[in-house]
């Protein structure tokens, strides 16, 4: 009986580890190519606003983080840096700076989702034509599937 319990426990642990590693590595394996550096740099040069994603935000951790330069224009949000990989990342614009999951969840119903992120070194997300980036102050990357805060950058002061 003891042997069966040990075998069951080791198999369950192995299955759990495999699942966890799969969730982490699958987005990396199926990610499309990053947009070309020149395209991201052009978008950044034409942008109205600039900010940074930092690894040391309250809501970021060893797995959920981003660091690098971010630009926001009326047409695109561009990112050049590195981001912890994961599934189902979304880019939101919000009215007030947030730096963690609890604060984002409080305002998520007022946040404007503008697009998806499927690459982890650079991205370009088109801003929908009906969205005015001047009405917001902060860009947030959020993992929708697991309700995880990734990063945020305030690109302009409120008011």
Secondary structure, DSSP 8 states (H G I E B T S, - for coil): -HHHHHHHHHHHHHHHHHHHHHHHHHHHHH------HHHHHHHHHT-SEEEEE-TTSTT--SSS-EEEEEEE-SSEEEEEEEE---SSEEEEEESS---SHHHHHHHGGG-EEEEEE--SSEEEEE--TT--GGG--EEEEEETTTTEEEEEEE-S---
